[in-house]
Amino acid sequence: MAEVQGQLRQLQQRFAGAALPEAARQKLIKLTETAAVKAEGLTKKDWQNWIIGGFVSSITGLALNPTQASEVLKLVKTAFGGLLLQ
């Protein structure tokens, strides 16, 4: 749990510095805050499914261009590495 919380904090910082529209940055930061709360109440598998769905939904809902979407996915992959695959 502590590892996930730490990764979420790092991801928030990366989103804050990313070259994204302000609305997208704020929504993604909010998603990581919500994910921290959800991590405490869901099973690992349920949380993994929730966060993957949350990021995919955010990327499509924010209508990010391919470069921006790729950047978001890269940041998420860097932050979580194998955590979402375990």
PyMOL Python script that loads the backbone (N, CA, C, O; Angstrom):
from pymol import cmd

cmd.read_pdbstr("""\
ATOM      1  N   MET A   1       0.821  -1.189   0.000  1.00  0.00           N
ATOM      2  CA  MET A   1       0.000   0.000   0.000  1.00  0.00           C
ATOM      3  C   MET A   1       0.872   1.262   0.000  1.00  0.00           C
ATOM      4  O   MET A   1       0.610   2.194  -0.760  1.00  0.00           O
ATOM      5  N   ALA A   2       1.892   1.295   0.837  1.00  0.00           N
ATOM      6  CA  ALA A   2       2.766   2.470   0.913  1.00  0.00           C
ATOM      7  C   ALA A   2       3.470   2.709  -0.422  1.00  0.00           C
ATOM      8  O   ALA A   2       3.674   3.854  -0.826  1.00  0.00           O
ATOM      9  N   GLU A   3       3.835   1.633  -1.096  1.00  0.00           N
ATOM     10  CA  GLU A   3       4.498   1.765  -2.390  1.00  0.00           C
ATOM     11  C   GLU A   3       3.562   2.417  -3.413  1.00  0.00           C
ATOM     12  O   GLU A   3       3.978   3.285  -4.181  1.00  0.00           O
ATOM     13  N   VAL A   4       2.311   1.995  -3.415  1.00  0.00           N
ATOM     14  CA  VAL A   4       1.326   2.569  -4.332  1.00  0.00           C
ATOM     15  C   VAL A   4       1.128   4.045  -4.027  1.00  0.00           C
ATOM     16  O   VAL A   4       1.092   4.868  -4.942  1.00  0.00           O
ATOM     17  N   GLN A   5       0.999   4.388  -2.750  1.00  0.00           N
ATOM     18  CA  GLN A   5       0.803   5.795  -2.360  1.00  0.00           C
ATOM     19  C   GLN A   5       1.984   6.650  -2.811  1.00  0.00           C
ATOM     20  O   GLN A   5       1.794   7.762  -3.303  1.00  0.00           O
ATOM     21  N   GLY A   6       3.196   6.137  -2.646  1.00  0.00           N
ATOM     22  CA  GLY A   6       4.386   6.862  -3.075  1.00  0.00           C
ATOM     23  C   GLY A   6       4.418   7.056  -4.582  1.00  0.00           C
ATOM     24  O   GLY A   6       4.780   8.126  -5.072  1.00  0.00           O
ATOM     25  N   GLN A   7       4.041   6.026  -5.309  1.00  0.00           N
ATOM     26  CA  GLN A   7       4.017   6.121  -6.767  1.00  0.00           C
ATOM     27  C   GLN A   7       2.951   7.123  -7.224  1.00  0.00           C
ATOM     28  O   GLN A   7       3.163   7.859  -8.188  1.00  0.00           O
ATOM     29  N   LEU A   8       1.828   7.151  -6.545  1.00  0.00           N
ATOM     30  CA  LEU A   8       0.785   8.111  -6.898  1.00  0.00           C
ATOM     31  C   LEU A   8       1.248   9.547  -6.654  1.00  0.00           C
ATOM     32  O   LEU A   8       0.950  10.437  -7.452  1.00  0.00           O
ATOM     33  N   ARG A   9       1.970   9.778  -5.562  1.00  0.00           N
ATOM     34  CA  ARG A   9       2.514  11.122  -5.300  1.00  0.00           C
ATOM     35  C   ARG A   9       3.499  11.526  -6.398  1.00  0.00           C
ATOM     36  O   ARG A   9       3.472  12.661  -6.873  1.00  0.00           O
ATOM     37  N   GLN A  10       4.362  10.602  -6.796  1.00  0.00           N
ATOM     38  CA  GLN A  10       5.312  10.898  -7.873  1.00  0.00           C
ATOM     39  C   GLN A  10       4.575  11.184  -9.186  1.00  0.00           C
ATOM     40  O   GLN A  10       4.952  12.084  -9.937  1.00  0.00           O
ATOM     41  N   LEU A  11       3.536  10.418  -9.446  1.00  0.00           N
ATOM     42  CA  LEU A  11       2.767  10.611 -10.672  1.00  0.00           C
ATOM     43  C   LEU A  11       2.098  11.988 -10.666  1.00  0.00           C
ATOM     44  O   LEU A  11       2.055  12.657 -11.698  1.00  0.00           O
ATOM     45  N   GLN A  12       1.584  12.411  -9.527  1.00  0.00           N
ATOM     46  CA  GLN A  12       0.994  13.752  -9.421  1.00  0.00           C
ATOM     47  C   GLN A  12       2.026  14.817  -9.791  1.00  0.00           C
ATOM     48  O   GLN A  12       1.723  15.750 -10.534  1.00  0.00           O
ATOM     49  N   GLN A  13       3.226  14.675  -9.276  1.00  0.00           N
ATOM     50  CA  GLN A  13       4.284  15.638  -9.565  1.00  0.00           C
ATOM     51  C   GLN A  13       4.631  15.626 -11.055  1.00  0.00           C
ATOM     52  O   GLN A  13       4.851  16.679 -11.654  1.00  0.00           O
ATOM     53  N   ARG A  14       4.677  14.449 -11.641  1.00  0.00           N
ATOM     54  CA  ARG A  14       4.982  14.351 -13.077  1.00  0.00           C
ATOM     55  C   ARG A  14       3.876  14.974 -13.919  1.00  0.00           C
ATOM     56  O   ARG A  14       4.153  15.654 -14.907  1.00  0.00           O
ATOM     57  N   PHE A  15       2.628  14.745 -13.532  1.00  0.00           N
ATOM     58  CA  PHE A  15       1.521  15.364 -14.260  1.00  0.00           C
ATOM     59  C   PHE A  15       1.593  16.890 -14.133  1.00  0.00           C
ATOM     60  O   PHE A  15       1.349  17.608 -15.103  1.00  0.00           O
ATOM     61  N   ALA A  16       1.923  17.373 -12.955  1.00  0.00           N
ATOM     62  CA  ALA A  16       1.997  18.821 -12.737  1.00  0.00           C
ATOM     63  C   ALA A  16       3.021  19.475 -13.665  1.00  0.00           C
ATOM     64  O   ALA A  16       2.835  20.618 -14.083  1.00  0.00           O
ATOM     65  N   GLY A  17       4.094  18.762 -13.986  1.00  0.00           N
ATOM     66  CA  GLY A  17       5.130  19.311 -14.851  1.00  0.00           C
ATOM     67  C   GLY A  17       5.016  18.916 -16.311  1.00  0.00           C
ATOM     68  O   GLY A  17       5.855  19.299 -17.125  1.00  0.00           O
ATOM     69  N   ALA A  18       3.989  18.155 -16.651  1.00  0.00           N
ATOM     70  CA  ALA A  18       3.848  17.664 -18.022  1.00  0.00           C
ATOM     71  C   ALA A  18       3.337  18.756 -18.961  1.00  0.00           C
ATOM     72  O   ALA A  18       2.644  19.685 -18.546  1.00  0.00           O
ATOM     73  N   ALA A  19       3.693  18.617 -20.220  1.00  0.00           N
ATOM     74  CA  ALA A  19       3.246  19.557 -21.254  1.00  0.00           C
ATOM     75  C   ALA A  19       1.842  19.171 -21.711  1.00  0.00           C
ATOM     76  O   ALA A  19       1.646  18.643 -22.805  1.00  0.00           O
ATOM     77  N   LEU A  20       0.878  19.449 -20.843  1.00  0.00           N
ATOM     78  CA  LEU A  20      -0.520  19.128 -21.122  1.00  0.00           C
ATOM     79  C   LEU A  20      -1.365  20.372 -20.905  1.00  0.00           C
ATOM     80  O   LEU A  20      -0.947  21.283 -20.190  1.00  0.00           O
ATOM     81  N   PRO A  21      -2.543  20.426 -21.506  1.00  0.00           N
ATOM     82  CA  PRO A  21      -3.446  21.531 -21.199  1.00  0.00           C
ATOM     83  C   PRO A  21      -3.770  21.542 -19.699  1.00  0.00           C
ATOM     84  O   PRO A  21      -3.825  20.491 -19.059  1.00  0.00           O
ATOM     85  N   GLU A  22      -3.980  22.721 -19.161  1.00  0.00           N
ATOM     86  CA  GLU A  22      -4.220  22.849 -17.709  1.00  0.00           C
ATOM     87  C   GLU A  22      -5.391  21.991 -17.236  1.00  0.00           C
ATOM     88  O   GLU A  22      -5.300  21.356 -16.186  1.00  0.00           O
ATOM     89  N   ALA A  23      -6.484  21.961 -17.988  1.00  0.00           N
ATOM     90  CA  ALA A  23      -7.649  21.159 -17.587  1.00  0.00           C
ATOM     91  C   ALA A  23      -7.284  19.682 -17.509  1.00  0.00           C
ATOM     92  O   ALA A  23      -7.722  18.982 -16.596  1.00  0.00           O
ATOM     93  N   ALA A  24      -6.492  19.207 -18.453  1.00  0.00           N
ATOM     94  CA  ALA A  24      -6.070  17.805 -18.453  1.00  0.00           C
ATOM     95  C   ALA A  24      -5.170  17.527 -17.257  1.00  0.00           C
ATOM     96  O   ALA A  24      -5.320  16.509 -16.582  1.00  0.00           O
ATOM     97  N   ARG A  25      -4.243  18.429 -17.001  1.00  0.00           N
ATOM     98  CA  ARG A  25      -3.337  18.270 -15.862  1.00  0.00           C
ATOM     99  C   ARG A  25      -4.130  18.166 -14.559  1.00  0.00           C
ATOM    100  O   ARG A  25      -3.875  17.285 -13.737  1.00  0.00           O
ATOM    101  N   GLN A  26      -5.079  19.057 -14.380  1.00  0.00           N
ATOM    102  CA  GLN A  26      -5.878  19.062 -13.154  1.00  0.00           C
ATOM    103  C   GLN A  26      -6.722  17.793 -13.009  1.00  0.00           C
ATOM    104  O   GLN A  26      -6.840  17.240 -11.916  1.00  0.00           O
ATOM    105  N   LYS A  27      -7.304  17.338 -14.116  1.00  0.00           N
ATOM    106  CA  LYS A  27      -8.121  16.120 -14.058  1.00  0.00           C
ATOM    107  C   LYS A  27      -7.263  14.896 -13.717  1.00  0.00           C
ATOM    108  O   LYS A  27      -7.677  14.048 -12.926  1.00  0.00           O
ATOM    109  N   LEU A  28      -6.091  14.807 -14.306  1.00  0.00           N
ATOM    110  CA  LEU A  28      -5.213  13.661 -14.031  1.00  0.00           C
ATOM    111  C   LEU A  28      -4.686  13.694 -12.603  1.00  0.00           C
ATOM    112  O   LEU A  28      -4.560  12.651 -11.962  1.00  0.00           O
ATOM    113  N   ILE A  29      -4.382  14.878 -12.106  1.00  0.00           N
ATOM    114  CA  ILE A  29      -3.942  14.995 -10.709  1.00  0.00           C
ATOM    115  C   ILE A  29      -5.077  14.579  -9.776  1.00  0.00           C
ATOM    116  O   ILE A  29      -4.848  13.869  -8.796  1.00  0.00           O
ATOM    117  N   LYS A  30      -6.293  15.016 -10.075  1.00  0.00           N
ATOM    118  CA  LYS A  30      -7.459  14.637  -9.272  1.00  0.00           C
ATOM    119  C   LYS A  30      -7.666  13.124  -9.313  1.00  0.00           C
ATOM    120  O   LYS A  30      -8.014  12.516  -8.301  1.00  0.00           O
ATOM    121  N   LEU A  31      -7.454  12.521 -10.478  1.00  0.00           N
ATOM    122  CA  LEU A  31      -7.591  11.074 -10.602  1.00  0.00           C
ATOM    123  C   LEU A  31      -6.597  10.354  -9.692  1.00  0.00           C
ATOM    124  O   LEU A  31      -6.946   9.351  -9.069  1.00  0.00           O
ATOM    125  N   THR A  32      -5.365  10.854  -9.610  1.00  0.00           N
ATOM    126  CA  THR A  32      -4.386  10.204  -8.740  1.00  0.00           C
ATOM    127  C   THR A  32      -4.763  10.368  -7.276  1.00  0.00           C
ATOM    128  O   THR A  32      -4.509   9.475  -6.468  1.00  0.00           O
ATOM    129  N   GLU A  33      -5.370  11.505  -6.923  1.00  0.00           N
ATOM    130  CA  GLU A  33      -5.829  11.701  -5.539  1.00  0.00           C
ATOM    131  C   GLU A  33      -6.945  10.723  -5.209  1.00  0.00           C
ATOM    132  O   GLU A  33      -6.953  10.126  -4.133  1.00  0.00           O
ATOM    133  N   THR A  34      -7.881  10.559  -6.123  1.00  0.00           N
ATOM    134  CA  THR A  34      -8.975   9.609  -5.926  1.00  0.00           C
ATOM    135  C   THR A  34      -8.437   8.182  -5.863  1.00  0.00           C
ATOM    136  O   THR A  34      -8.918   7.368  -5.075  1.00  0.00           O
ATOM    137  N   ALA A  35      -7.445   7.883  -6.687  1.00  0.00           N
ATOM    138  CA  ALA A  35      -6.854   6.540  -6.708  1.00  0.00           C
ATOM    139  C   ALA A  35      -6.223   6.201  -5.362  1.00  0.00           C
ATOM    140  O   ALA A  35      -6.262   5.048  -4.931  1.00  0.00           O
ATOM    141  N   ALA A  36      -5.647   7.192  -4.700  1.00  0.00           N
ATOM    142  CA  ALA A  36      -5.037   6.951  -3.388  1.00  0.00           C
ATOM    143  C   ALA A  36      -6.096   6.523  -2.379  1.00  0.00           C
ATOM    144  O   ALA A  36      -5.852   5.633  -1.565  1.00  0.00           O
ATOM    145  N   VAL A  37      -7.256   7.143  -2.426  1.00  0.00           N
ATOM    146  CA  VAL A  37      -8.351   6.791  -1.519  1.00  0.00           C
ATOM    147  C   VAL A  37      -8.904   5.415  -1.889  1.00  0.00           C
ATOM    148  O   VAL A  37      -9.150   4.585  -1.013  1.00  0.00           O
ATOM    149  N   LYS A  38      -9.095   5.179  -3.173  1.00  0.00           N
ATOM    150  CA  LYS A  38      -9.627   3.891  -3.633  1.00  0.00           C
ATOM    151  C   LYS A  38      -8.693   2.734  -3.275  1.00  0.00           C
ATOM    152  O   LYS A  38      -9.154   1.627  -2.995  1.00  0.00           O
ATOM    153  N   ALA A  39      -7.397   2.985  -3.285  1.00  0.00           N
ATOM    154  CA  ALA A  39      -6.417   1.935  -2.995  1.00  0.00           C
ATOM    155  C   ALA A  39      -6.606   1.380  -1.592  1.00  0.00           C
ATOM    156  O   ALA A  39      -6.276   0.225  -1.324  1.00  0.00           O
ATOM    157  N   GLU A  40      -7.133   2.197  -0.708  1.00  0.00           N
ATOM    158  CA  GLU A  40      -7.332   1.750   0.675  1.00  0.00           C
ATOM    159  C   GLU A  40      -8.564   0.877   0.839  1.00  0.00           C
ATOM    160  O   GLU A  40      -8.635   0.076   1.771  1.00  0.00           O
ATOM    161  N   GLY A  41      -9.549   1.023  -0.066  1.00  0.00           N
ATOM    162  CA  GLY A  41     -10.801   0.313   0.125  1.00  0.00           C
ATOM    163  C   GLY A  41     -11.078  -0.817  -0.845  1.00  0.00           C
ATOM    164  O   GLY A  41     -12.025  -1.580  -0.651  1.00  0.00           O
ATOM    165  N   LEU A  42     -10.271  -0.938  -1.879  1.00  0.00           N
ATOM    166  CA  LEU A  42     -10.498  -1.985  -2.880  1.00  0.00           C
ATOM    167  C   LEU A  42      -9.434  -3.071  -2.790  1.00  0.00           C
ATOM    168  O   LEU A  42      -8.339  -2.854  -2.272  1.00  0.00           O
ATOM    169  N   THR A  43      -9.779  -4.228  -3.300  1.00  0.00           N
ATOM    170  CA  THR A  43      -8.763  -5.265  -3.420  1.00  0.00           C
ATOM    171  C   THR A  43      -7.752  -4.809  -4.462  1.00  0.00           C
ATOM    172  O   THR A  43      -8.030  -3.901  -5.245  1.00  0.00           O
ATOM    173  N   LYS A  44      -6.586  -5.433  -4.471  1.00  0.00           N
ATOM    174  CA  LYS A  44      -5.544  -5.042  -5.425  1.00  0.00           C
ATOM    175  C   LYS A  44      -6.047  -5.162  -6.859  1.00  0.00           C
ATOM    176  O   LYS A  44      -5.842  -4.251  -7.662  1.00  0.00           O
ATOM    177  N   LYS A  45      -6.688  -6.249  -7.183  1.00  0.00           N
ATOM    178  CA  LYS A  45      -7.179  -6.482  -8.542  1.00  0.00           C
ATOM    179  C   LYS A  45      -8.250  -5.456  -8.916  1.00  0.00           C
ATOM    180  O   LYS A  45      -8.234  -4.912 -10.020  1.00  0.00           O
ATOM    181  N   ASP A  46      -9.176  -5.196  -7.998  1.00  0.00           N
ATOM    182  CA  ASP A  46     -10.215  -4.209  -8.277  1.00  0.00           C
ATOM    183  C   ASP A  46      -9.608  -2.823  -8.472  1.00  0.00           C
ATOM    184  O   ASP A  46     -10.031  -2.078  -9.355  1.00  0.00           O
ATOM    185  N   TRP A  47      -8.628  -2.481  -7.658  1.00  0.00           N
ATOM    186  CA  TRP A  47      -7.975  -1.180  -7.774  1.00  0.00           C
ATOM    187  C   TRP A  47      -7.231  -1.075  -9.112  1.00  0.00           C
ATOM    188  O   TRP A  47      -7.297  -0.044  -9.780  1.00  0.00           O
ATOM    189  N   GLN A  48      -6.534  -2.129  -9.495  1.00  0.00           N
ATOM    190  CA  GLN A  48      -5.823  -2.125 -10.775  1.00  0.00           C
ATOM    191  C   GLN A  48      -6.800  -1.873 -11.920  1.00  0.00           C
ATOM    192  O   GLN A  48      -6.539  -1.053 -12.800  1.00  0.00           O
ATOM    193  N   ASN A  49      -7.908  -2.574 -11.902  1.00  0.00           N
ATOM    194  CA  ASN A  49      -8.912  -2.383 -12.955  1.00  0.00           C
ATOM    195  C   ASN A  49      -9.476  -0.968 -12.927  1.00  0.00           C
ATOM    196  O   ASN A  49      -9.687  -0.354 -13.974  1.00  0.00           O
ATOM    197  N   TRP A  50      -9.719  -0.454 -11.721  1.00  0.00           N
ATOM    198  CA  TRP A  50     -10.278   0.896 -11.584  1.00  0.00           C
ATOM    199  C   TRP A  50      -9.312   1.941 -12.133  1.00  0.00           C
ATOM    200  O   TRP A  50      -9.719   2.831 -12.880  1.00  0.00           O
ATOM    201  N   ILE A  51      -8.037   1.840 -11.768  1.00  0.00           N
ATOM    202  CA  ILE A  51      -7.094   2.880 -12.188  1.00  0.00           C
ATOM    203  C   ILE A  51      -6.806   2.806 -13.685  1.00  0.00           C
ATOM    204  O   ILE A  51      -6.676   3.842 -14.337  1.00  0.00           O
ATOM    205  N   ILE A  52      -6.705   1.614 -14.232  1.00  0.00           N
ATOM    206  CA  ILE A  52      -6.498   1.487 -15.681  1.00  0.00           C
ATOM    207  C   ILE A  52      -7.686   2.102 -16.420  1.00  0.00           C
ATOM    208  O   ILE A  52      -7.510   2.875 -17.361  1.00  0.00           O
ATOM    209  N   GLY A  53      -8.888   1.752 -15.984  1.00  0.00           N
ATOM    210  CA  GLY A  53     -10.089   2.327 -16.597  1.00  0.00           C
ATOM    211  C   GLY A  53     -10.145   3.836 -16.428  1.00  0.00           C
ATOM    212  O   GLY A  53     -10.568   4.550 -17.337  1.00  0.00           O
ATOM    213  N   GLY A  54      -9.722   4.322 -15.271  1.00  0.00           N
ATOM    214  CA  GLY A  54      -9.723   5.757 -15.012  1.00  0.00           C
ATOM    215  C   GLY A  54      -8.800   6.516 -15.943  1.00  0.00           C
ATOM    216  O   GLY A  54      -9.173   7.563 -16.471  1.00  0.00           O
ATOM    217  N   PHE A  55      -7.606   6.002 -16.148  1.00  0.00           N
ATOM    218  CA  PHE A  55      -6.669   6.682 -17.040  1.00  0.00           C
ATOM    219  C   PHE A  55      -7.107   6.595 -18.492  1.00  0.00           C
ATOM    220  O   PHE A  55      -7.005   7.579 -19.225  1.00  0.00           O
ATOM    221  N   VAL A  56      -7.589   5.441 -18.919  1.00  0.00           N
ATOM    222  CA  VAL A  56      -8.059   5.305 -20.304  1.00  0.00           C
ATOM    223  C   VAL A  56      -9.238   6.245 -20.535  1.00  0.00           C
ATOM    224  O   VAL A  56      -9.294   6.932 -21.555  1.00  0.00           O
ATOM    225  N   SER A  57     -10.172   6.279 -19.601  1.00  0.00           N
ATOM    226  CA  SER A  57     -11.326   7.163 -19.708  1.00  0.00           C
ATOM    227  C   SER A  57     -10.904   8.622 -19.746  1.00  0.00           C
ATOM    228  O   SER A  57     -11.444   9.406 -20.526  1.00  0.00           O
ATOM    229  N   SER A  58      -9.942   8.992 -18.910  1.00  0.00           N
ATOM    230  CA  SER A  58      -9.464  10.378 -18.885  1.00  0.00           C
ATOM    231  C   SER A  58      -8.804  10.764 -20.195  1.00  0.00           C
ATOM    232  O   SER A  58      -9.041  11.851 -20.722  1.00  0.00           O
ATOM    233  N   ILE A  59      -7.980   9.875 -20.715  1.00  0.00           N
ATOM    234  CA  ILE A  59      -7.283  10.180 -21.973  1.00  0.00           C
ATOM    235  C   ILE A  59      -8.291  10.388 -23.097  1.00  0.00           C
ATOM    236  O   ILE A  59      -8.158  11.330 -23.879  1.00  0.00           O
ATOM    237  N   THR A  60      -9.283   9.535 -23.186  1.00  0.00           N
ATOM    238  CA  THR A  60     -10.267   9.688 -24.258  1.00  0.00           C
ATOM    239  C   THR A  60     -11.209  10.858 -23.976  1.00  0.00           C
ATOM    240  O   THR A  60     -11.573  11.593 -24.894  1.00  0.00           O
ATOM    241  N   GLY A  61     -11.602  11.034 -22.727  1.00  0.00           N
ATOM    242  CA  GLY A  61     -12.519  12.110 -22.375  1.00  0.00           C
ATOM    243  C   GLY A  61     -11.910  13.491 -22.515  1.00  0.00           C
ATOM    244  O   GLY A  61     -12.623  14.455 -22.794  1.00  0.00           O
ATOM    245  N   LEU A  62     -10.617  13.601 -22.328  1.00  0.00           N
ATOM    246  CA  LEU A  62      -9.949  14.894 -22.450  1.00  0.00           C
ATOM    247  C   LEU A  62      -9.580  15.217 -23.888  1.00  0.00           C
ATOM    248  O   LEU A  62      -9.081  16.306 -24.174  1.00  0.00           O
ATOM    249  N   ALA A  63      -9.820  14.288 -24.783  1.00  0.00           N
ATOM    250  CA  ALA A  63      -9.505  14.471 -26.199  1.00  0.00           C
ATOM    251  C   ALA A  63      -8.060  14.923 -26.399  1.00  0.00           C
ATOM    252  O   ALA A  63      -7.788  15.866 -27.143  1.00  0.00           O
ATOM    253  N   LEU A  64      -7.150  14.241 -25.730  1.00  0.00           N
ATOM    254  CA  LEU A  64      -5.734  14.559 -25.880  1.00  0.00           C
ATOM    255  C   LEU A  64      -5.266  14.164 -27.266  1.00  0.00           C
ATOM    256  O   LEU A  64      -5.753  13.190 -27.841  1.00  0.00           O
ATOM    257  N   ASN A  65      -4.326  14.914 -27.798  1.00  0.00           N
ATOM    258  CA  ASN A  65      -3.774  14.529 -29.085  1.00  0.00           C
ATOM    259  C   ASN A  65      -2.868  13.310 -28.880  1.00  0.00           C
ATOM    260  O   ASN A  65      -2.521  12.998 -27.740  1.00  0.00           O
ATOM    261  N   PRO A  66      -2.479  12.617 -29.949  1.00  0.00           N
ATOM    262  CA  PRO A  66      -1.680  11.395 -29.791  1.00  0.00           C
ATOM    263  C   PRO A  66      -0.387  11.597 -28.996  1.00  0.00           C
ATOM    264  O   PRO A  66       0.001  10.718 -28.226  1.00  0.00           O
ATOM    265  N   THR A  67       0.271  12.720 -29.167  1.00  0.00           N
ATOM    266  CA  THR A  67       1.508  12.987 -28.427  1.00  0.00           C
ATOM    267  C   THR A  67       1.227  13.133 -26.938  1.00  0.00           C
ATOM    268  O   THR A  67       1.960  12.592 -26.110  1.00  0.00           O
ATOM    269  N   GLN A  68       0.178  13.856 -26.598  1.00  0.00           N
ATOM    270  CA  GLN A  68      -0.181  14.055 -25.196  1.00  0.00           C
ATOM    271  C   GLN A  68      -0.635  12.737 -24.568  1.00  0.00           C
ATOM    272  O   GLN A  68      -0.248  12.422 -23.443  1.00  0.00           O
ATOM    273  N   ALA A  69      -1.445  11.973 -25.283  1.00  0.00           N
ATOM    274  CA  ALA A  69      -1.910  10.683 -24.769  1.00  0.00           C
ATOM    275  C   ALA A  69      -0.729   9.756 -24.523  1.00  0.00           C
ATOM    276  O   ALA A  69      -0.678   9.059 -23.509  1.00  0.00           O
ATOM    277  N   SER A  70       0.215   9.749 -25.448  1.00  0.00           N
ATOM    278  CA  SER A  70       1.409   8.930 -25.299  1.00  0.00           C
ATOM    279  C   SER A  70       2.213   9.353 -24.077  1.00  0.00           C
ATOM    280  O   SER A  70       2.740   8.509 -23.353  1.00  0.00           O
ATOM    281  N   GLU A  71       2.307  10.643 -23.851  1.00  0.00           N
ATOM    282  CA  GLU A  71       3.036  11.162 -22.683  1.00  0.00           C
ATOM    283  C   GLU A  71       2.374  10.711 -21.385  1.00  0.00           C
ATOM    284  O   GLU A  71       3.058  10.295 -20.450  1.00  0.00           O
ATOM    285  N   VAL A  72       1.055  10.792 -21.325  1.00  0.00           N
ATOM    286  CA  VAL A  72       0.334  10.357 -20.122  1.00  0.00           C
ATOM    287  C   VAL A  72       0.577   8.875 -19.881  1.00  0.00           C
ATOM    288  O   VAL A  72       0.885   8.472 -18.759  1.00  0.00           O
ATOM    289  N   LEU A  73       0.444   8.065 -20.918  1.00  0.00           N
ATOM    290  CA  LEU A  73       0.667   6.621 -20.762  1.00  0.00           C
ATOM    291  C   LEU A  73       2.098   6.324 -20.330  1.00  0.00           C
ATOM    292  O   LEU A  73       2.330   5.441 -19.505  1.00  0.00           O
ATOM    293  N   LYS A  74       3.049   7.056 -20.885  1.00  0.00           N
ATOM    294  CA  LYS A  74       4.452   6.860 -20.511  1.00  0.00           C
ATOM    295  C   LYS A  74       4.659   7.193 -19.030  1.00  0.00           C
ATOM    296  O   LYS A  74       5.356   6.463 -18.325  1.00  0.00           O
ATOM    297  N   LEU A  75       4.064   8.282 -18.559  1.00  0.00           N
ATOM    298  CA  LEU A  75       4.194   8.668 -17.152  1.00  0.00           C
ATOM    299  C   LEU A  75       3.588   7.615 -16.227  1.00  0.00           C
ATOM    300  O   LEU A  75       4.167   7.275 -15.195  1.00  0.00           O
ATOM    301  N   VAL A  76       2.421   7.105 -16.607  1.00  0.00           N
ATOM    302  CA  VAL A  76       1.765   6.076 -15.792  1.00  0.00           C
ATOM    303  C   VAL A  76       2.613   4.809 -15.774  1.00  0.00           C
ATOM    304  O   VAL A  76       2.820   4.213 -14.716  1.00  0.00           O
ATOM    305  N   LYS A  77       3.097   4.402 -16.925  1.00  0.00           N
ATOM    306  CA  LYS A  77       3.926   3.189 -17.013  1.00  0.00           C
ATOM    307  C   LYS A  77       5.208   3.352 -16.195  1.00  0.00           C
ATOM    308  O   LYS A  77       5.622   2.425 -15.499  1.00  0.00           O
ATOM    309  N   THR A  78       5.837   4.525 -16.278  1.00  0.00           N
ATOM    310  CA  THR A  78       7.048   4.781 -15.513  1.00  0.00           C
ATOM    311  C   THR A  78       6.760   4.735 -14.012  1.00  0.00           C
ATOM    312  O   THR A  78       7.537   4.175 -13.238  1.00  0.00           O
ATOM    313  N   ALA A  79       5.647   5.323 -13.615  1.00  0.00           N
ATOM    314  CA  ALA A  79       5.313   5.382 -12.191  1.00  0.00           C
ATOM    315  C   ALA A  79       5.021   4.006 -11.602  1.00  0.00           C
ATOM    316  O   ALA A  79       5.434   3.696 -10.484  1.00  0.00           O
ATOM    317  N   PHE A  80       4.316   3.198 -12.357  1.00  0.00           N
ATOM    318  CA  PHE A  80       3.864   1.921 -11.789  1.00  0.00           C
ATOM    319  C   PHE A  80       4.668   0.719 -12.243  1.00  0.00           C
ATOM    320  O   PHE A  80       4.608  -0.336 -11.611  1.00  0.00           O
ATOM    321  N   GLY A  81       5.415   0.853 -13.317  1.00  0.00           N
ATOM    322  CA  GLY A  81       6.237  -0.264 -13.773  1.00  0.00           C
ATOM    323  C   GLY A  81       5.462  -1.563 -13.728  1.00  0.00           C
ATOM    324  O   GLY A  81       4.427  -1.701 -14.381  1.00  0.00           O
ATOM    325  N   GLY A  82       5.949  -2.493 -12.975  1.00  0.00           N
ATOM    326  CA  GLY A  82       5.328  -3.802 -12.879  1.00  0.00           C
ATOM    327  C   GLY A  82       4.200  -3.913 -11.876  1.00  0.00           C
ATOM    328  O   GLY A  82       3.552  -4.956 -11.792  1.00  0.00           O
ATOM    329  N   LEU A  83       3.949  -2.848 -11.103  1.00  0.00           N
ATOM    330  CA  LEU A  83       2.904  -2.940 -10.081  1.00  0.00           C
ATOM    331  C   LEU A  83       1.540  -3.330 -10.655  1.00  0.00           C
ATOM    332  O   LEU A  83       0.802  -4.099 -10.038  1.00  0.00           O
ATOM    333  N   LEU A  84       1.209  -2.803 -11.827  1.00  0.00           N
ATOM    334  CA  LEU A  84      -0.095  -3.109 -12.412  1.00  0.00           C
ATOM    335  C   LEU A  84      -0.094  -4.458 -13.093  1.00  0.00           C
ATOM    336  O   LEU A  84      -1.154  -4.963 -13.464  1.00  0.00           O
ATOM    337  N   LEU A  85       1.066  -5.049 -13.264  1.00  0.00           N
ATOM    338  CA  LEU A  85       1.151  -6.340 -13.940  1.00  0.00           C
ATOM    339  C   LEU A  85       1.265  -7.499 -12.956  1.00  0.00           C
ATOM    340  O   LEU A  85       1.209  -8.663 -13.353  1.00  0.00           O
ATOM    341  N   GLN A  86       1.420  -7.187 -11.707  1.00  0.00           N
ATOM    342  CA  GLN A  86       1.614  -8.259 -10.707  1.00  0.00           C
ATOM    343  C   GLN A  86       0.290  -8.833 -10.271  1.00  0.00           C
ATOM    344  O   GLN A  86       0.254  -9.740  -9.439  1.00  0.00           O
TER     345      GLN A  86
END
""", "prot")
cmd.dss("prot")
cmd.show_as("cartoon", "prot")
cmd.util.cbc("prot")
cmd.orient("prot")
